[in-house]
Amino acid sequence: MKVQKINNALFVQGKSNYVIVKNAHHKYFCLELTKTNNDKWITVKPHGEEEKGRHLKLEGDETPKEAMKRQWGVDVDKKKQLQPEKRSEKSVTTEKSESRISDIIKNDKNLRKIEKEIMTLEHEEGIIFDKDGNVLEKIGGEKHRVIVNEEILRKMNNKIFTHNHPSGNVFSSDDLFSGFAKASLRELRAVTPDGTVYSLKPMEGSNIKKLLPEFEQTEKKALRTFKESVDRKFKFGMIDLEERKKILYEDCNKYVNDKLVKMFREKSKDFGFEFKEYKQND
């Protein structure tokens, strides 16, 4: 086999004659070179030797690259740029996922910043956010509730609503009813004085009509169980009247709240909701 340079391309002479053209992106094209009298022809075979290819006559000292550009307007060096490699679906999906995660982190920071500002207030305040974490409305409240009218309920649809609970409790039945029966929240949140944040999001097929009875049943059962336990201790002289009052006042709230949180953790998905809890510094 003999190799020589003809018209700035490599000419390979053997059983068959080939011109190897290398473009600027290091991609090789295989061209067959044929001589007829004093004429020079090339046969372009971009798909391998088994393809018949297209024939093209070289004029003068014209290189194969120049001939291809003259005849068909094909710039070998730019071909790869004109036909960029398609990104895989996996690559596109990954980029979208990374972008979404970045947005979620940014939005969550906005929410947490506001929640940190209201978590130690002695009265409740509510804030409506859009899906991007921007504040749309601030709502004043009283010691144990946020005042929500029909206009506010309409604004809450498909939005995020957070508020503080000075009591330290998880959601109330009023929170659930207003957020998912009267309105259609994207997410309901509550923050407590110790920085605990509770979050509840409806998923496909969520059913507030079934979640509410479960909540109320759990709440009533916890109250009854706690009171009966304290009354038994009082009846058998284990505690006096003042201790009984103190326990009912100070400890009952925590006991009932723990039972409700346990119910949300274990059963929210059964009713089509996603429940989460975390600390402000997590």
C-alpha positions as CSV (number, residue, x, y, z in Angstrom):
1,M,0.0,0.0,0.0
2,K,1.3,3.4,-1.0
3,V,0.3,6.7,0.8
4,Q,0.9,10.1,-0.7
5,K,-0.6,13.6,-0.5
6,I,-2.7,14.8,-3.4
7,N,-4.5,18.2,-3.3
8,N,-4.1,18.5,0.5
9,A,-5.7,15.1,1.2
10,L,-4.2,11.7,1.9
11,F,-4.2,9.4,-1.1
12,V,-4.1,5.7,-0.3
13,Q,-3.1,3.4,-3.2
14,G,-3.7,-0.3,-2.9
15,K,-6.3,-2.7,-4.4
16,S,-8.6,0.3,-4.3
17,N,-7.7,4.0,-4.3
18,Y,-9.1,6.2,-1.5
19,V,-8.9,9.7,-0.4
20,I,-9.1,10.2,3.4
21,V,-10.5,13.6,4.2
22,K,-10.3,14.8,7.8
23,N,-12.5,17.7,8.9
24,A,-11.8,20.2,11.7
25,H,-13.6,18.0,14.2
26,H,-11.3,15.0,13.6
27,K,-14.1,13.2,11.8
28,Y,-12.9,11.2,8.7
29,F,-14.7,10.8,5.4
30,C,-13.8,8.0,3.0
31,L,-13.7,9.0,-0.7
32,E,-12.9,6.7,-3.6
33,L,-10.6,8.3,-6.2
34,T,-10.9,7.4,-9.9
35,K,-8.8,8.8,-12.8
36,T,-10.3,9.0,-16.3
37,N,-7.6,10.2,-18.8
38,N,-6.6,13.5,-17.2
39,D,-9.8,13.9,-15.2
40,K,-10.0,13.1,-11.5
41,W,-13.2,11.9,-9.9
42,I,-14.2,11.1,-6.4
43,T,-17.0,8.9,-5.1
44,V,-18.3,10.1,-1.7
45,K,-19.0,7.2,0.6
46,P,-20.0,8.6,4.0
47,H,-21.7,5.3,4.9
48,G,-19.0,2.8,4.3
49,E,-17.6,0.9,1.3
50,E,-20.8,-1.1,0.7
51,E,-22.7,2.0,-0.3
52,K,-22.5,3.2,-4.0
53,G,-22.1,6.8,-3.0
54,R,-22.1,9.9,-5.2
55,H,-19.6,10.7,-8.0
56,L,-17.9,14.1,-8.3
57,K,-15.3,15.5,-10.7
58,L,-12.4,17.4,-9.3
59,E,-11.6,20.6,-11.3
60,G,-8.0,21.8,-11.6
61,D,-6.1,21.7,-8.3
62,E,-9.4,21.5,-6.4
63,T,-9.3,19.5,-3.2
64,P,-12.1,16.9,-2.4
65,K,-13.3,19.3,0.3
66,E,-13.5,22.2,-2.1
67,A,-15.3,20.1,-4.7
68,M,-17.9,18.9,-2.2
69,K,-18.5,22.5,-1.1
70,R,-18.8,23.7,-4.8
71,Q,-21.1,20.9,-5.9
72,W,-23.4,20.4,-2.9
73,G,-22.7,23.3,-0.6
74,V,-21.3,20.9,2.0
75,D,-18.7,22.3,4.3
76,V,-17.0,19.3,5.8
77,D,-15.5,21.2,8.6
78,K,-18.8,22.7,9.6
79,K,-21.0,19.7,9.1
80,K,-20.8,18.6,12.7
81,Q,-21.7,22.1,13.9
82,L,-24.7,22.3,11.5
83,Q,-25.9,19.0,12.7
84,P,-25.3,19.0,16.5
85,E,-25.5,15.8,18.3
86,K,-28.9,15.4,20.0
87,R,-28.9,15.3,23.8
88,S,-30.2,12.1,25.2
89,E,-33.6,12.2,26.9
90,K,-31.8,11.2,30.1
91,S,-29.5,14.3,29.8
92,V,-32.5,16.6,29.3
93,T,-34.4,15.0,32.1
94,T,-31.4,15.3,34.5
95,E,-31.1,19.0,33.6
96,K,-34.8,19.6,34.3
97,S,-34.6,17.7,37.5
98,E,-31.5,19.7,38.7
99,S,-33.3,22.9,37.8
100,R,-36.4,21.9,39.7
101,I,-34.4,20.9,42.7
102,S,-32.6,24.3,42.6
103,D,-35.9,26.1,42.5
104,I,-37.3,24.0,45.4
105,I,-34.3,24.8,47.5
106,K,-34.6,28.5,46.7
107,N,-38.4,28.6,47.4
108,D,-37.9,26.6,50.7
109,K,-35.4,29.2,51.8
110,N,-37.9,32.0,51.2
111,L,-40.5,30.2,53.2
112,R,-38.2,29.3,56.1
113,K,-37.1,32.9,56.3
114,I,-40.6,34.2,56.8
115,E,-41.5,31.3,59.2
116,K,-38.5,32.2,61.3
117,E,-39.8,35.7,61.6
118,I,-43.3,34.6,62.8
119,M,-42.6,31.5,64.8
120,T,-42.2,33.1,68.2
121,L,-45.1,35.5,67.9
122,E,-47.8,35.2,70.7
123,H,-50.6,35.5,68.2
124,E,-51.1,33.7,64.9
125,E,-50.2,35.2,61.5
126,G,-50.6,33.7,58.1
127,I,-48.8,34.2,54.8
128,I,-49.8,33.1,51.3
129,F,-47.0,32.3,48.9
130,D,-47.1,31.5,45.2
131,K,-45.4,28.3,43.9
132,D,-42.1,30.3,43.5
133,G,-42.0,31.3,47.1
134,N,-43.0,34.9,46.6
135,V,-45.2,36.5,49.3
136,L,-48.7,37.3,48.0
137,E,-50.6,38.2,51.1
138,K,-50.1,38.6,54.9
139,I,-53.0,37.8,57.1
140,G,-53.4,39.0,60.7
141,G,-54.8,36.8,63.4
142,E,-55.7,36.2,67.0
143,K,-54.0,34.1,69.8
144,H,-55.3,30.8,68.4
145,R,-56.5,31.4,64.9
146,V,-55.9,33.3,61.6
147,I,-58.9,35.2,60.4
148,V,-59.7,33.9,56.9
149,N,-62.7,35.2,54.9
150,E,-64.1,34.2,51.5
151,E,-61.8,36.5,49.6
152,I,-58.7,35.1,51.3
153,L,-59.9,31.6,50.6
154,R,-60.1,32.3,46.9
155,K,-56.5,33.7,47.0
156,M,-55.3,30.5,48.7
157,N,-56.3,28.2,45.8
158,N,-53.3,26.4,44.4
159,K,-51.0,28.4,46.7
160,I,-48.8,27.7,49.7
161,F,-50.1,28.9,53.1
162,T,-48.0,29.0,56.2
163,H,-48.8,30.2,59.7
164,N,-47.4,30.0,63.2
165,H,-48.9,28.0,66.1
166,P,-48.0,29.6,69.5
167,S,-49.5,26.5,71.1
168,G,-46.7,24.4,69.6
169,N,-49.3,22.1,68.0
170,V,-49.6,20.5,64.6
171,F,-52.5,21.4,62.3
172,S,-56.0,21.9,63.7
173,S,-59.2,20.6,62.2
174,D,-60.0,24.2,61.1
175,D,-56.7,24.3,59.3
176,L,-57.5,21.2,57.4
177,F,-61.1,22.2,56.6
178,S,-60.2,25.7,55.4
179,G,-57.1,24.6,53.5
180,F,-58.4,21.6,51.6
181,A,-62.2,21.7,51.8
182,K,-63.0,25.4,51.5
183,A,-59.8,26.1,49.5
184,S,-57.5,24.0,47.4
185,L,-54.0,24.6,48.8
186,R,-50.9,23.4,47.1
187,E,-49.3,23.1,50.6
188,L,-50.4,23.8,54.2
189,R,-47.6,24.6,56.7
190,A,-47.4,25.5,60.4
191,V,-44.4,26.6,62.4
192,T,-44.1,26.3,66.2
193,P,-42.1,28.4,68.8
194,D,-39.3,25.8,68.9
195,G,-38.8,26.0,65.1
196,T,-40.7,22.8,64.2
197,V,-42.3,23.1,60.8
198,Y,-45.2,20.8,59.7
199,S,-46.1,20.5,56.0
200,L,-49.0,18.8,54.4
201,K,-49.4,18.5,50.6
202,P,-52.3,16.9,48.7
203,M,-51.3,14.2,46.2
204,E,-53.3,12.8,43.3
205,G,-56.5,11.3,44.7
206,S,-56.3,13.2,48.1
207,N,-59.5,13.0,50.1
208,I,-60.0,15.6,52.9
209,K,-63.5,14.2,53.7
210,K,-61.8,11.0,54.9
211,L,-58.8,12.6,56.6
212,L,-60.9,15.0,58.7
213,P,-62.9,12.2,60.5
214,E,-59.7,10.3,61.2
215,F,-58.1,13.5,62.7
216,E,-61.2,14.3,64.9
217,Q,-61.4,10.7,66.0
218,T,-57.7,10.6,67.0
219,E,-58.1,13.9,68.8
220,K,-61.1,12.9,70.8
221,K,-59.6,9.5,71.7
222,A,-56.4,11.1,72.9
223,L,-58.2,13.7,75.1
224,R,-60.4,11.0,76.6
225,T,-57.5,8.6,77.3
226,F,-55.4,11.3,78.9
227,K,-58.2,12.6,81.1
228,E,-59.1,9.1,82.3
229,S,-55.5,8.4,83.2
230,V,-55.2,11.6,85.2
231,D,-58.6,10.9,86.9
232,R,-57.5,7.4,88.0
233,K,-54.4,8.9,89.6
234,F,-56.6,11.4,91.5
235,K,-59.1,8.8,92.5
236,F,-56.5,6.6,94.1
237,G,-54.8,9.5,95.8
238,M,-51.7,9.5,93.7
239,I,-52.2,13.2,93.0
240,D,-54.2,15.9,94.7
241,L,-56.7,18.4,93.1
242,E,-54.2,21.1,92.4
243,E,-51.8,18.6,90.7
244,R,-54.7,17.2,88.7
245,K,-55.5,20.7,87.4
246,K,-51.9,21.4,86.6
247,I,-51.4,18.2,84.7
248,L,-54.6,18.6,82.7
249,Y,-53.5,22.2,81.8
250,E,-49.8,21.7,81.1
251,D,-49.4,18.1,79.8
252,C,-52.6,17.4,78.0
253,N,-51.8,19.5,75.0
254,K,-48.4,17.8,74.4
255,Y,-50.0,14.3,74.7
256,V,-52.8,15.0,72.2
257,N,-50.4,16.7,69.8
258,D,-48.0,13.7,69.9
259,K,-50.9,11.4,69.0
260,L,-52.0,13.7,66.1
261,V,-48.5,13.9,64.7
262,K,-48.2,10.1,64.9
263,M,-51.5,9.8,63.0
264,F,-50.2,12.2,60.3
265,R,-46.9,10.3,60.0
266,E,-48.6,6.9,59.7
267,K,-51.9,7.6,57.8
268,S,-51.6,10.7,55.7
269,K,-50.7,8.7,52.6
270,D,-53.8,6.5,53.1
271,F,-55.8,9.7,52.4
272,G,-53.7,11.0,49.5
273,F,-51.5,13.5,51.5
274,E,-47.8,13.9,52.0
275,F,-46.8,14.9,55.6
276,K,-43.4,16.2,56.6
277,E,-41.9,17.7,59.7
278,Y,-38.5,19.3,60.3
279,K,-36.7,21.9,62.4
280,Q,-35.9,25.4,61.1
281,N,-32.1,24.6,61.2
282,D,-32.3,21.3,59.4
